[in-house]
Amino acid sequence: MIQPVLTLRLGTRQPLRRILAALLTLYALLVAPTACMPAVAALGGSAQEAVRNSDSLFTAFARRFTSVRRDAKFAHARPLMAKYALIPGRLFGDKSVWSVIDDRDSTRGLAYTGTYRTSAYQFQSVTSAAYPRHVGDQRNYLQLKRLGDDEFDWYSVVDHAVGPIRVSDAGAAMLRLFTGFEGRDADRLRQDTRGAFPRAARHMGQLIAIDSLVTTLGADGATSARYVLRLRPDSIRAQYPNYAAYLLKYVVPSRYRVLLMDRDGTPYMDIDGRDGKCIVRLRARGGRLAPLDGSLRQLPDSLLMRIDFSAKFKIFRVGFTNLVSDFTIERSEHDRAWSWRFRQEPAWHFPLAVDKLIKTPLRRPFQGRGAEFRLGIRDDLGESAMSYRVGRITVQESTIMRWLGGLGASAFSDFADRTEAEENRYLAELFTALVQDLGTFR
């Protein structure tokens, strides 16, 4: 699932992947709307093509969240994977979970497809699947490999058909999402958003308020932007009561800091959030991100991302600081991607009693190749371009991993069923509103 706000999902499969996906979607839903029009314009060689491609992209995500249903096997496996993601030995021998079993190399797999038919999105477990052909359809594969008595490797891949988009245009559009504020004052940004995407702006405004938006044009020609945004779960309580309660319980109390910086430590993006408020700082010149320190170095393709995060569980707080990853911008003729590789263990912050447990297994995901996550789009797999996600992480079972898994399982239990259905409905309505707003440009 795509989370619209940052949550700690330690109990779901691929914990680091979930945190990264949440961070990216946090930006997309909080900041990108003010740059949506420039991004749409960049998504094609002509205005007509750009609108068509944007329509396909928004439609793909609207379908993905519309009346989601799961077949019996996937519905059975999903909560078990959430519960035992960090202690997967209990999953490995359970044949009811897997659609693919290969004892020759100690692997288990769950393959499933997502298809939009008759106004509903259906997940169906399968033994194998071709690349999806219809806009919005997916193919998913999750693999668990036993490496030793207490070590397991998780691997997952998701392919999502998003329509006839060229990766060069997708790359240009993504860049405009992060630099669309350049040369525009704050009032103009607000007016453009409300004028071009009125339905989406109203829908977004139910949950997220822009408390402050300041852009500053420097003498060097660079534009700095500072967004202060506030999450308002109470404002959606009437329409999405369970979703609002979940956000208030898990998301509003969260604290996080994300810095994107070059290898010398110069920051290019700063996201700082706590108590439901989020401050985002960016700077751009010439259609590219510029350093926040005032210099005008070009953004390199090889960077670092540093993440601090904590969430409140009952009366205590759990989290980490100084989680650093290699962050790489990858470009080829038919592929654009961002990739993260985590090879440095962060500083963990646990309650006093838990802090006494042996923490050696927490180092395992960062050893060797480290934990990996890749997010991209490619256009060489058929008539439709594919957005894709690939993740891999190795875990070592232990008491502390069992404790962390229990926290995540509790959060997943609170999220499943009605809460998730309301989140899906909120997102489906958001992307549908974007599609409807695009109709004015046709």
GUDRENSE-700819 format. One record per residue (C-alpha): residue number from 1; residue in one letter; x, y, z. Coordinates in pm, whole numbers, always signed. Layout:
BEGIN
markol / drenti / east / north / up
NUM / A / X / Y / Z
...
% end
This chain:
BEGIN
markol / drenti / east / north / up
1 / M / +0 / +0 / +0
2 / I / +113 / +358 / -47
3 / Q / +102 / +556 / +274
4 / P / +15 / +925 / +231
5 / V / +206 / +1021 / +542
6 / L / +512 / +895 / +722
7 / T / +454 / +595 / +948
8 / L / +683 / +343 / +1114
9 / R / +593 / +6 / +965
10 / L / +856 / -216 / +1127
11 / G / +631 / -517 / +1116
12 / T / +550 / -514 / +748
13 / R / +768 / -685 / +492
14 / Q / +1064 / -473 / +383
15 / P / +1068 / -224 / +676
16 / L / +1319 / +17 / +516
17 / R / +1131 / +4 / +187
18 / R / +808 / +104 / +361
19 / I / +975 / +401 / +530
20 / L / +1119 / +519 / +197
21 / A / +791 / +477 / +13
22 / A / +618 / +675 / +286
23 / L / +877 / +954 / +262
24 / L / +836 / +985 / -114
25 / T / +459 / +991 / -92
26 / L / +478 / +1241 / +191
27 / Y / +654 / +1479 / -46
28 / A / +421 / +1400 / -336
29 / L / +107 / +1477 / -135
30 / L / +234 / +1772 / +68
31 / V / +460 / +1970 / -161
32 / A / +423 / +1853 / -520
33 / P / +69 / +1993 / -573
34 / T / +213 / +2345 / -595
35 / A / +433 / +2225 / -881
36 / C / +178 / +1998 / -1045
37 / M / +109 / +2212 / -1351
38 / P / +477 / +2243 / -1456
39 / A / +517 / +1868 / -1406
40 / V / +213 / +1790 / -1620
41 / A / +344 / +2017 / -1895
42 / A / +675 / +1829 / -1894
43 / L / +516 / +1486 / -1930
44 / G / +505 / +1490 / -2312
45 / G / +651 / +1642 / -2626
46 / S / +335 / +1848 / -2687
47 / A / +58 / +1986 / -2469
48 / Q / -185 / +1725 / -2597
49 / E / +60 / +1441 / -2533
50 / A / +142 / +1574 / -2186
51 / V / -225 / +1580 / -2087
52 / R / -280 / +1230 / -2229
53 / N / +17 / +1090 / -2039
54 / S / -84 / +1264 / -1717
55 / D / -434 / +1125 / -1757
56 / S / -294 / +771 / -1790
57 / L / -66 / +816 / -1489
58 / F / -337 / +955 / -1258
59 / T / -586 / +696 / -1384
60 / A / -340 / +414 / -1306
61 / F / -321 / +521 / -942
62 / A / -691 / +600 / -913
63 / R / -769 / +245 / -1025
64 / R / -512 / +95 / -788
65 / F / -701 / +233 / -485
66 / T / -1060 / +180 / -605
67 / S / -1265 / -80 / -411
68 / V / -963 / -303 / -341
69 / R / -1037 / -675 / -308
70 / R / -811 / -972 / -242
71 / D / -856 / -1340 / -314
72 / A / -866 / -1584 / -22
73 / K / -499 / -1687 / -43
74 / F / -359 / -1335 / -52
75 / A / -602 / -1217 / +217
76 / H / -482 / -1507 / +436
77 / A / -109 / -1447 / +370
78 / R / -98 / -1070 / +409
79 / P / -158 / -1034 / +786
80 / L / +74 / -1328 / +858
81 / M / +353 / -1156 / +666
82 / A / +293 / -837 / +859
83 / K / +311 / -1030 / +1187
84 / Y / +618 / -1238 / +1110
85 / A / +817 / -1017 / +870
86 / L / +1108 / -982 / +1113
87 / I / +1090 / -1342 / +1235
88 / P / +1006 / -1514 / +904
89 / G / +1105 / -1865 / +1012
90 / R / +742 / -1907 / +1115
91 / L / +633 / -1820 / +761
92 / F / +885 / -2031 / +574
93 / G / +724 / -2366 / +653
94 / D / +364 / -2252 / +616
95 / K / +255 / -2376 / +272
96 / S / -75 / -2190 / +297
97 / V / +113 / -1861 / +253
98 / W / +310 / -1934 / -65
99 / S / +218 / -1979 / -429
100 / V / +573 / -2087 / -524
101 / I / +782 / -2336 / -321
102 / D / +1133 / -2439 / -427
103 / D / +1323 / -2654 / -176
104 / R / +1625 / -2684 / -405
105 / D / +1747 / -2336 / -314
106 / S / +1539 / -2283 / +3
107 / T / +1306 / -2022 / -141
108 / R / +939 / -1944 / -105
109 / G / +745 / -1703 / -323
110 / L / +411 / -1530 / -336
111 / A / +310 / -1400 / -679
112 / Y / -5 / -1201 / -730
113 / T / -156 / -971 / -987
114 / G / -365 / -658 / -951
115 / T / -629 / -588 / -1215
116 / Y / -897 / -322 / -1247
117 / R / -1225 / -461 / -1372
118 / T / -1584 / -345 / -1332
119 / S / -1504 / -58 / -1095
120 / A / -1296 / -265 / -851
121 / Y / -929 / -353 / -809
122 / Q / -873 / -726 / -757
123 / F / -555 / -885 / -619
124 / Q / -525 / -1249 / -726
125 / S / -254 / -1496 / -622
126 / V / -88 / -1677 / -916
127 / T / +211 / -1899 / -981
128 / S / +351 / -1669 / -1252
129 / A / +249 / -1351 / -1434
130 / A / +346 / -1159 / -1747
131 / Y / +401 / -785 / -1745
132 / P / +66 / -607 / -1708
133 / R / -83 / -455 / -2023
134 / H / -374 / -241 / -1906
135 / V / -332 / +95 / -1735
136 / G / -337 / +50 / -1358
137 / D / -273 / -324 / -1356
138 / Q / +14 / -470 / -1155
139 / R / +222 / -780 / -1110
140 / N / +384 / -843 / -773
141 / Y / +632 / -1097 / -647
142 / L / +757 / -1145 / -292
143 / Q / +1032 / -1397 / -219
144 / L / +1172 / -1533 / +108
145 / K / +1502 / -1722 / +99
146 / R / +1650 / -1906 / +397
147 / L / +2021 / -1827 / +435
148 / G / +2079 / -2012 / +763
149 / D / +1905 / -2128 / +1076
150 / D / +1802 / -1777 / +1178
151 / E / +1879 / -1562 / +871
152 / F / +1641 / -1489 / +584
153 / D / +1651 / -1269 / +277
154 / W / +1337 / -1083 / +164
155 / Y / +1308 / -970 / -198
156 / S / +1010 / -798 / -361
157 / V / +928 / -643 / -696
158 / V / +618 / -458 / -817
159 / D / +547 / -358 / -1180
160 / H / +262 / -113 / -1238
161 / A / +139 / -19 / -1588
162 / V / +104 / +361 / -1615
163 / G / +40 / +418 / -1986
164 / P / +241 / +525 / -2295
165 / I / +492 / +749 / -2116
166 / R / +851 / +795 / -2232
167 / V / +1106 / +776 / -1952
168 / S / +1274 / +1096 / -2072
169 / D / +945 / +1283 / -2020
170 / A / +887 / +1111 / -1686
171 / G / +1232 / +1223 / -1572
172 / A / +1163 / +1581 / -1678
173 / A / +827 / +1579 / -1501
174 / M / +978 / +1448 / -1178
175 / L / +1242 / +1720 / -1187
176 / R / +971 / +1984 / -1228
177 / L / +789 / +1848 / -923
178 / F / +1092 / +1941 / -715
179 / T / +1171 / +2272 / -886
180 / G / +830 / +2399 / -1005
181 / F / +842 / +2683 / -752
182 / E / +1138 / +2844 / -929
183 / G / +1076 / +3206 / -1033
184 / R / +725 / +3209 / -886
185 / D / +610 / +3389 / -573
186 / A / +403 / +3215 / -308
187 / D / +72 / +3378 / -407
188 / R / +120 / +3271 / -767
189 / L / +192 / +2915 / -661
190 / R / -127 / +2896 / -458
191 / Q / -336 / +3054 / -734
192 / D / -194 / +2824 / -1001
193 / T / -272 / +2517 / -793
194 / R / -627 / +2620 / -712
195 / G / -691 / +2741 / -1066
196 / A / -547 / +2446 / -1259
197 / F / -651 / +2167 / -1020
198 / P / -947 / +2298 / -818
199 / R / -1100 / +1958 / -735
200 / A / -770 / +1805 / -629
201 / A / -680 / +2116 / -427
202 / R / -1010 / +2104 / -238
203 / H / -973 / +1732 / -170
204 / M / -615 / +1773 / -53
205 / G / -710 / +2070 / +160
206 / Q / -941 / +1853 / +367
207 / L / -640 / +1678 / +519
208 / I / -342 / +1908 / +464
209 / A / -320 / +2280 / +528
210 / I / -42 / +2502 / +392
211 / D / +29 / +2717 / +698
212 / S / +309 / +2903 / +526
213 / L / +464 / +2914 / +180
214 / V / +752 / +3151 / +115
215 / T / +965 / +3179 / -197
216 / T / +1268 / +3407 / -216
217 / L / +1457 / +3508 / -528
218 / G / +1828 / +3552 / -458
219 / A / +2072 / +3785 / -626
220 / D / +2234 / +3483 / -792
221 / G / +1906 / +3396 / -969
222 / A / +1823 / +3097 / -748
223 / T / +1479 / +3063 / -587
224 / S / +1447 / +2932 / -232
225 / A / +1122 / +2778 / -109
226 / R / +1006 / +2706 / +244
227 / Y / +682 / +2516 / +300
228 / V / +515 / +2475 / +639
229 / L / +236 / +2220 / +620
230 / R / -1 / +2080 / +879
231 / L / -184 / +1751 / +890
232 / R / -551 / +1791 / +993
233 / P / -703 / +1448 / +1065
234 / D / -991 / +1604 / +1259
235 / S / -1108 / +1774 / +938
236 / I / -1172 / +1441 / +766
237 / R / -1321 / +1261 / +1066
238 / A / -1677 / +1281 / +932
239 / Q / -1590 / +1117 / +598
240 / Y / -1300 / +893 / +704
241 / P / -1338 / +830 / +1080
242 / N / -1107 / +528 / +1106
243 / Y / -840 / +678 / +885
244 / A / -848 / +1001 / +1088
245 / A / -812 / +807 / +1414
246 / Y / -516 / +611 / +1274
247 / L / -338 / +930 / +1164
248 / L / -393 / +1085 / +1506
249 / K / -262 / +777 / +1685
250 / Y / +42 / +691 / +1473
251 / V / +129 / +974 / +1237
252 / V / +73 / +1304 / +1415
253 / P / +303 / +1207 / +1707
254 / S / +580 / +1098 / +1465
255 / R / +904 / +1294 / +1439
256 / Y / +1130 / +1279 / +1137
257 / R / +1411 / +1459 / +958
258 / V / +1529 / +1384 / +605
259 / L / +1835 / +1546 / +450
260 / L / +1943 / +1492 / +89
261 / M / +2307 / +1596 / +56
262 / D / +2614 / +1551 / -157
263 / R / +2920 / +1354 / -51
264 / D / +3068 / +1667 / +112
265 / G / +2763 / +1706 / +335
266 / T / +2607 / +2001 / +147
267 / P / +2226 / +1972 / +178
268 / Y / +1994 / +2001 / -125
269 / M / +1665 / +1917 / +47
270 / D / +1555 / +1931 / +410
271 / I / +1227 / +1783 / +540
272 / D / +1162 / +1827 / +913
273 / G / +840 / +1708 / +1078
274 / R / +688 / +1668 / +1422
275 / D / +347 / +1690 / +1590
276 / G / +164 / +1688 / +1258
277 / K / +364 / +1977 / +1109
278 / C / +617 / +1945 / +830
279 / I / +873 / +2203 / +713
280 / V / +1024 / +2151 / +368
281 / R / +1315 / +2358 / +234
282 / L / +1429 / +2351 / -129
283 / R / +1628 / +2574 / -364
284 / A / +1638 / +2574 / -743
285 / R / +1813 / +2746 / -1030
286 / G / +1791 / +2674 / -1401
287 / G / +1536 / +2398 / -1349
288 / R / +1760 / +2202 / -1114
289 / L / +1790 / +2168 / -739
290 / A / +2059 / +2390 / -591
291 / P / +2239 / +2360 / -254
292 / L / +2062 / +2511 / +43
293 / D / +2386 / +2671 / +166
294 / G / +2382 / +2936 / -107
295 / S / +2638 / +2788 / -345
296 / L / +2540 / +2695 / -700
297 / R / +2690 / +2352 / -749
298 / Q / +2502 / +2117 / -978
299 / L / +2315 / +1831 / -811
300 / P / +2532 / +1518 / -855
301 / D / +2388 / +1178 / -941
302 / S / +2559 / +1017 / -641
303 / L / +2432 / +1152 / -308
304 / L / +2361 / +1064 / +52
305 / M / +2028 / +1063 / +233
306 / R / +2014 / +1086 / +611
307 / I / +1696 / +994 / +799
308 / D / +1600 / +1037 / +1164
309 / F / +1267 / +893 / +1270
310 / S / +1067 / +808 / +1580
311 / A / +708 / +706 / +1646
312 / K / +506 / +686 / +1964
313 / F / +372 / +349 / +2076
314 / K / +151 / +382 / +2383
315 / I / +363 / +563 / +2647
316 / F / +705 / +516 / +2489
317 / R / +885 / +628 / +2173
318 / V / +1074 / +404 / +1929
319 / G / +1302 / +513 / +1647
320 / F / +1647 / +578 / +1512
321 / T / +1880 / +861 / +1416
322 / N / +2148 / +890 / +1150
323 / L / +2019 / +626 / +911
324 / V / +2238 / +704 / +609
325 / S / +2199 / +560 / +262
326 / D / +2377 / +596 / -68
327 / F / +2127 / +763 / -299
328 / T / +2183 / +735 / -673
329 / I / +1998 / +893 / -965
330 / E / +2010 / +642 / -1251
331 / R / +1952 / +737 / -1614
332 / S / +1953 / +524 / -1927
333 / E / +1772 / +530 / -2261
334 / H / +1471 / +333 / -2138
335 / D / +1501 / +353 / -1760
336 / R / +1497 / +625 / -1494
337 / A / +1533 / +532 / -1130
338 / W / +1630 / +636 / -782
339 / S / +1815 / +378 / -578
340 / W / +1899 / +359 / -209
341 / R / +2156 / +134 / -45
342 / F / +2178 / +119 / +334
343 / R / +2509 / -9 / +469
344 / Q / +2542 / +192 / +789
345 / E / +2353 / +94 / +1103
346 / P / +2176 / +390 / +1265
347 / A / +2163 / +476 / +1632
348 / W / +1859 / +300 / +1777
349 / H / +1634 / +451 / +2042
350 / F / +1424 / +211 / +2248
351 / P / +1258 / +210 / +2590
352 / L / +1497 / +136 / +2878
353 / A / +1395 / -229 / +2929
354 / V / +1418 / -312 / +2558
355 / D / +1746 / -123 / +2530
356 / K / +1909 / -397 / +2738
357 / L / +1835 / -667 / +2479
358 / I / +2116 / -787 / +2254
359 / K / +2111 / -565 / +1944
360 / T / +2352 / -759 / +1723
361 / P / +2070 / -880 / +1488
362 / L / +1985 / -515 / +1414
363 / R / +2318 / -485 / +1233
364 / R / +2244 / -770 / +993
365 / P / +2037 / -572 / +736
366 / F / +2328 / -332 / +687
367 / Q / +2604 / -586 / +639
368 / G / +2738 / -707 / +303
369 / R / +2537 / -548 / +22
370 / G / +2316 / -378 / +277
371 / A / +1944 / -317 / +240
372 / E / +1838 / -199 / -106
373 / F / +1544 / -16 / -255
374 / R / +1490 / +101 / -613
375 / L / +1207 / +312 / -751
376 / G / +1184 / +378 / -1122
377 / I / +1003 / +380 / -1454
378 / R / +1092 / +203 / -1779
379 / D / +938 / +213 / -2126
380 / D / +1082 / -93 / -2305
381 / L / +846 / -365 / -2179
382 / G / +549 / -326 / -2411
383 / E / +288 / -68 / -2502
384 / S / +269 / +68 / -2149
385 / A / +549 / +212 / -1941
386 / M / +602 / +44 / -1605
387 / S / +660 / +217 / -1277
388 / Y / +838 / -30 / -1055
389 / R / +964 / -86 / -703
390 / V / +1233 / -335 / -608
391 / G / +1345 / -402 / -251
392 / R / +1574 / -642 / -69
393 / I / +1664 / -682 / +299
394 / T / +1817 / -956 / +512
395 / V / +1693 / -1016 / +866
396 / Q / +1821 / -1223 / +1156
397 / E / +1568 / -1359 / +1401
398 / S / +1607 / -1264 / +1766
399 / T / +1420 / -1144 / +2073
400 / I / +1457 / -778 / +1979
401 / M / +1336 / -844 / +1625
402 / R / +1037 / -1028 / +1768
403 / W / +961 / -724 / +1986
404 / L / +989 / -483 / +1691
405 / G / +777 / -713 / +1479
406 / G / +509 / -707 / +1746
407 / L / +493 / -327 / +1729
408 / G / +456 / -336 / +1354
409 / A / +196 / -609 / +1367
410 / S / -7 / -402 / +1613
411 / A / +8 / -100 / +1381
412 / F / -87 / -318 / +1084
413 / S / -381 / -462 / +1275
414 / D / -506 / -111 / +1347
415 / F / -461 / -19 / +981
416 / A / -621 / -322 / +817
417 / D / -984 / -346 / +710
418 / R / -1180 / -24 / +766
419 / T / -883 / +210 / +806
420 / E / -712 / +83 / +493
421 / A / -1039 / +94 / +299
422 / E / -1084 / +459 / +396
423 / E / -724 / +543 / +302
424 / N / -776 / +374 / -35
425 / R / -1095 / +572 / -86
426 / Y / -921 / +899 / +1
427 / L / -642 / +829 / -248
428 / A / -875 / +704 / -521
429 / E / -1080 / +1023 / -488
430 / L / -764 / +1235 / -500
431 / F / -635 / +1080 / -823
432 / T / -984 / +1082 / -973
433 / A / -1002 / +1455 / -895
434 / L / -673 / +1506 / -1078
435 / V / -810 / +1321 / -1381
436 / Q / -1125 / +1534 / -1376
437 / D / -922 / +1854 / -1348
438 / L / -716 / +1749 / -1650
439 / G / -1039 / +1753 / -1852
440 / T / -1023 / +2132 / -1863
441 / F / -697 / +2112 / -2061
442 / R / -827 / +1881 / -2335
% end
